[in-house]
């Protein structure tokens, strides 16, 4: 059984497919990935990953000298198509 990426969401951006940042080089968001078996399955699980550009990470700042922790994807500039393609291939 192949797992399928059903959708991607964030807490602060309503629709990542249509949204674009003021500066595509400054992006840092925690993504919620809804992944489940088959394209019509109702049983999905939620996984998180931080997607960020180098400038987005620097703009985020550090807490106790830690900039970010956990699963992370570093992208040169924000581009929805590139981001979705990578996530879909990786799942």
C-alpha positions in Angstrom: 0.0 0.0 0.0 1.4 3.4 -1.0 0.9 6.4 1.3 -0.5 9.5 -0.2 0.0 13.2 0.7 -3.6 14.4 1.0 -3.0 18.0 2.0 -0.6 20.5 3.6 -1.6 23.2 6.0 -0.1 25.8 8.4 -1.4 27.6 11.4 -0.9 31.0 9.9 -1.5 30.7 6.1 -5.0 29.9 4.9 -4.1 28.5 1.5 -0.5 27.7 0.6 -1.4 26.9 -3.0 -2.5 30.5 -3.7 -0.4 32.4 -1.1 2.9 34.1 -1.9 5.2 35.8 0.6 6.2 39.4 0.2 9.8 38.2 -0.3 10.1 34.6 -1.5 13.6 34.4 0.0 12.1 34.9 3.5 9.9 32.0 4.5 9.7 29.8 7.6 6.6 27.8 8.5 5.7 24.7 10.3 3.8 22.5 7.8 1.2 20.0 8.8 1.2 17.1 6.4 -2.0 15.0 6.2 -0.8 11.5 5.0 -2.8 8.4 4.6 -3.2 5.2 2.5 -4.7 5.6 -0.9 -6.2 8.6 -2.6 -9.7 8.0 -1.3 -8.9 6.9 2.3 -10.4 8.8 5.2 -7.7 7.6 7.7 -4.9 10.2 7.6 -2.2 10.9 10.1 -0.7 14.3 10.7 3.1 14.9 10.5 5.0 18.1 10.9 8.0 19.5 9.2 9.5 23.0 9.1 10.1 24.4 5.6 12.3 27.5 5.5 14.6 29.5 3.4 18.0 30.5 4.9 16.8 34.1 5.3 13.6 32.9 6.8 15.5 31.0 9.5 17.6 34.0 10.3 14.5 36.2 10.5 12.9 33.7 12.9 15.6 34.3 15.5 16.9 32.0 18.1 15.5 30.8 21.5 18.2 29.8 23.9 20.6 29.8 21.0 18.5 27.3 19.0 17.2 28.5 15.6 15.0 25.5 14.8 14.6 21.9 15.9 12.9 18.8 14.5 12.4 17.7 10.9 13.3 20.5 8.5 13.4 21.2 4.7 15.6 24.1 3.6 14.6 25.7 0.3 16.4 28.5 -1.5 13.2 30.5 -2.2 9.5 29.8 -1.5 7.8 28.2 -4.5 4.6 26.2 -3.9 5.1 23.9 -6.9 8.6 22.9 -5.9 7.6 22.5 -2.2 4.5 20.3 -3.1 6.5 18.2 -5.6 9.3 17.4 -3.1 6.7 16.5 -0.3 4.7 14.3 -2.7 7.8 12.5 -4.0 9.2 12.1 -0.5 6.0 10.6 1.0 
